[in-house]
Amino acid sequence: MKLTAAVRAGRKYPKATSQELSSGFSPTVHLKDVIYSIRIALASELDKVEREAIYVLTEANMRDMAVQSSTGWDPSQKKKELFHQHSRFVIIYRIPEDVQSDSSTSHTLVDHIVAFAMFRFEAERGEDIIYCYELQLWPSVRRSGLGRFIMNTLVQLGAKYNMKRVKLTVLKANTPALAFYHAIGFTLDPTSPDYVDEQDPVPEECDYQILSKGI
Ligand SMILES: CC(C)(COP(=O)(O)OP(=O)(O)OC[C@H]1O[C@@H](n2cnc3c(N)ncnc32)[C@H](O)[C@@H]1OP(=O)(O)O)[C@@H](O)C(=O)NCCC(=O)NCCS
């Protein structure tokens, strides 16, 4: 039987363990004199406290914008999407300074989640892709290259599993995020409702865009 790309993606990629996903990646990154700890995890591996921290960060950043958009904001729907069995996470923890200087202390007990991306391996129009559903940073850690670092990690994960592009949805009202994605090389994807070409010369009215970057 010929497997479609969707079946292949459904069968193979979601089964990669977090150890397999993480292999080849450094567990820390040093940006602007701060050491961040990186964890790649499956939704099923997150405990209650981590799930809550991830939801609270998402809500703090997105709720107000979402309620004014066509997507709206439904907490239980958002939690279902975030922690779906196919969701994978790149989670960034900031290691407090007193712990950084004391190598004898395990940092795991005092870690703080400062940023994360949630992504899934998917197939669209016969193409294997990484879909980035969320990229969220607390304001205190923005503009230090962390967003770029996380998106580069998704590109590298995509390369490792032979994905063809990284794709995401962004609200048009979210102008800082649009500026960020353009700065790191994302462009309007042909599946975006407002993408215009010879075959589809009339853009569809909508309040979001689909962007992508080839791998
Ligand atoms: C958008 C977001 C992820 C960017 O992350 P970040 O770590 O601050 O971005 P970086 O520091 O890696 O920025 C890389 C480049 O993107 C551009 N950029 C980033 N933030 C920008 C902003 N607010 N305005 C304009 N350009 C911006 C800049 O060119 C920047 O390079 P520079 O700092 O050398 O000028 C972060 O601001 C965020 O979490 N925002 C709230 C949540 C959100 O909107 N997520 C996206 C949902 S689709």
The ligand as an ORCA input file, in Angstrom:
! r2SCAN-3c Opt
* xyz 0 1
  C       7.714     37.960     18.545
  C       8.726     37.357     19.523
  C       8.615     35.868     19.523
  C      10.141     37.794     19.093
  O      11.110     37.155     19.926
  P      12.458     37.911     20.353
  O      13.329     36.963     21.088
  O      12.095     39.168     21.066
  O      13.108     38.264     18.962
  P      14.690     38.310     18.615
  O      15.402     39.014     19.728
  O      15.164     36.960     18.270
  O      14.657     39.241     17.330
  C      15.231     38.907     16.063
  C      14.962     40.066     15.109
  O      13.538     40.170     14.872
  C      13.175     41.561     14.764
  N      12.257     41.893     15.866
  C      12.055     41.194     17.017
  N      11.115     41.803     17.767
  C      10.727     42.906     17.089
  C       9.797     43.950     17.381
  N       9.083     43.992     18.522
  N       9.649     44.942     16.468
  C      10.355     44.935     15.313
  N      11.276     43.966     14.988
  C      11.441     42.962     15.875
  C      14.452     42.357     14.872
  O      14.982     42.523     13.569
  C      15.326     41.414     15.688
  O      16.714     41.627     15.491
  P      17.454     42.787     16.388
  O      17.009     42.637     17.800
  O      18.904     42.470     16.163
  O      17.005     44.095     15.801
  C       8.486     37.905     20.984
  O       8.452     39.305     20.930
  C       7.185     37.424     21.632
  O       7.165     36.386     22.299
  N       6.112     38.195     21.455
  C       4.813     37.890     22.098
  C       4.198     36.619     21.611
  C       3.972     36.593     20.122
  O       3.497     37.542     19.524
  N       4.325     35.454     19.532
  C       4.147     35.220     18.118
  C       2.779     34.708     17.869
  S       2.551     34.282     16.174
*
